[in-house]
Structures are given as C-alpha cells and as structure tokens.
Amino acid sequence: MKRETHSALLSEFKTYLRLERSMSANTISSYLSDVGKFILFCEEHGVSATESSVNLEEVLSAYLEKRVGEGLSKRSQARAISSIRSFYKYLETEGRREGDPTERIDSPKIGRHFPVVLSVGEIEMIISSIDLSAPEGHRNRAIIEVLYSCGLRVSELVSLRVSDLFLEESFIRVTGKGDKQRLVPVGEPAVEAIKIYLSLRKLINIKKGDEEILFLNRRGGKLSREMIFIMLKKQAALAGIEKEISPHTFRHSFASHLVENGADLRAVQEMLGHSSILTTEIYTHLNSERWREGILKAHPRR
C-alpha cells in the first residue's frame, strides 16, 4: 500500500478512535504515531502492514524488540501494542484485513483504564440544555435519548432506519458489528422523543435513497458520525459538563447504570452487542471501583 493510501487509512482510523473509541486528542495522536511507526518499519522490511496474506507476527515482535532496545518504558510499550491492536481491530471491523498479528503479544502489566461515565443527573442536564425551539432541537433530544436509553454505538445510531422502530412494543432493532442484529429495549422518554421527532421529520425534504434513515440532517440526508460528535460536545458545554465526552460516553453510562442497578451481566452483554462477556465485565469493575472510592472517602481512618 502506497504512503498516500496509508495517510488516508490513518485518517479514517483517527475518526474511528475519536468517534467509536471516544479517545482524547492526545491519545489519538499517540496511537497514530505508534501505528505510523509500525507501518514504516514494515515498509523498511519489504512487507505490507495491511494485506491479510502477510504473516506479521514475527515482524511485530522484531519491531517491539527494536522499540524496547531504544528504551521504551513499560507504559509506552503497552500503549504501542494497544495502538497496533486497535488498528488491526479496526481493519477487521471494516473488512479490510483478516487476522490480528497482536493476538499472541502480551502487554506489560500496568494499571487498568476505566471509561468516562456520566451520572444520571449530568445526562439530564445535557438533555435539558437542548433548545427545543431550534429546527434540530427535537431531533437532537431524540438522538441523545436513544444513545443513552439503548447504549448504541454511534455507527449503529446513524444507520438506524424507520423500519427498525417498534415503539408500541418498546423495542428497536439494531444492526451492529458484522451485520449482526439485536433487539434492544427502549425507555419511555426515548419513545416519546422519537415520536415527536417523527412528526416533524415528515416536513423535511428527504434526499432520494435516505427515505428510510431515521435521523436526518437539515438537507434531508443521513447524519455523519462527525455531526453527532460535534452536537454532543456542544450540548455538554452548554450544560456545563467539563468531562471529556463523546457518543461512546453515553454507551458507557448506559451500561454502568444498568450494572449499578443490579442488571444481569448477560442481559447487558446482549443489549450492547458484545461478542464476549469479558468486554462487558469492565462495568462490574467500574462499579466496584466507585464503591471502593465511596467507602474510602467516608472511612474514619482515611
């Protein structure tokens, strides 16, 4: 793959990290740097970093040995592996490459990172900050209600179709990774918000081919993930929320609040569309960490 093609691919990977993985600008910059260095290392050794037919395990091991020899710290080693692992996960998700060369690579043991989570009060503050008199007000409210009520990925949200709504039964049909479909319960506030938005959606001059897309932009076309990201950042700022949030923050908050309130972990896994229960278990750890912090703050011998 040529350098300019790599540049375009890294640009798309950057969007994925920001919108799907909810990473900060600094972390994204580090990930892109790590992946870029690995791609360059592959080029220098005459192999492609993206072709499925190429076995990259030995190349990756040699690359990591080189970085360790340069004095890379354990934390930086772990981040480099995580960066490259995320890159190949992205390629697999997009159907651009099969196989993950990082599968057998162990990361140095360091502290666990927990995702940013909003409280119920903070989510209500964001929803309350929406100007419902604005043309897109009821649409934005419905978007945030659905993101939080159903724990959707932003890619799943923008792909929702009118035919995916079963509002009388309080369910929506979601098409997730690998085109796998799942039914997700939707709460009454979200149902109400969608119904109001649908009544206003009829007034939009919808672009040909987008008639079935649920959430539309002002020109009647499908919303981009970037538009959702910008809208949420704006609403959080208006609500006075200082946390670094993204569409994925609402998914994390949804799952965390379910586990916190005693929901069965398997049920949460199904609603989130996680292929492995191990991915869902982070919300158990997150809940335990909050419990621990609460105890320590109140402890007489703190």
Secondary structure by P-SEA (a helix, b strand, c coil): ccaaaaaaaaaaaaaaaaccccccaaaaaaaaaaaaaaaaaaaaacccccccccccaaaaaaaaaaaaaacccaaaaaaaaaaaaaaaaaaaaaccccccccccccccccbbbbcccccaaaaaaaaaaccccccaaaaaaaaaaaaaaccccaaaaaacccccccccccbbbbbccccbbbbbbbcaaaaaaaaaaaaaaaacccccccccccccccccccccaaaaaaaaaaaaaaaccccccccaaaaaaaaaaaaaacccaaaaaaaaccccccccaaaaaaaaaaaaaaaaaacccc
